Amino acid sequence: MLLAPLAGWQKISEKEYSWISIYIYYNIPLVFLSSYISVINSDTSGMQINLTPNQLFISLFLGTLISILLSAYFTAQLAPRFHAISSFDKSVALLAFSYLPVYLSSLVGSWHQALQIISFAGMIFMVFLFWKGTGVLLKVPENKQTGFVVVILILLFLTRLLVTSVFSAIFLFASGEVPSEAFPS
């Protein structure tokens, strides 16, 4: 997949995985490992964050899993507007397998601040894989591919930000650790 993206997407397209099998056997383990490594290697002392490591892990883990599902739903719903195939299973496969470079690079990039460039490179490669996958899995026409990719990636980013923020807010309110600046008097 990483070395030959088109061939990888072709194999994924031929297998027709269900979204549940992708989630159970692929996404959950990778998101778990990536979230766990990110939390144990993060230094929250300089950040204005009042979450415990467990709360931060749950926010990252569930936030990523839920945002991928929501983004896959949005992808399947928006696909017909771009003359593409509307399939939730294929949309989950597209997002989950595209995320592989992000998962792998976060494992390396979280070890030290100087290695964050690797995480950035993983995100760039994820966009490339996603772009290649839209043509193969969802059959997005070439003239609409760039617009489709931009719209879906913006939705993915906003969805992940919103879902992770909701989990973080729930933990902050539940623990009573809401900063006083949140409610000016």
Summary of the structure (lengths in Angstrom):
residues: 185
radius of gyration: 17.6
end to end distance: 54.1
largest distance: 59.6
contacts: 559
relative contact order: 0.16
helix: 79%
strand: 0%
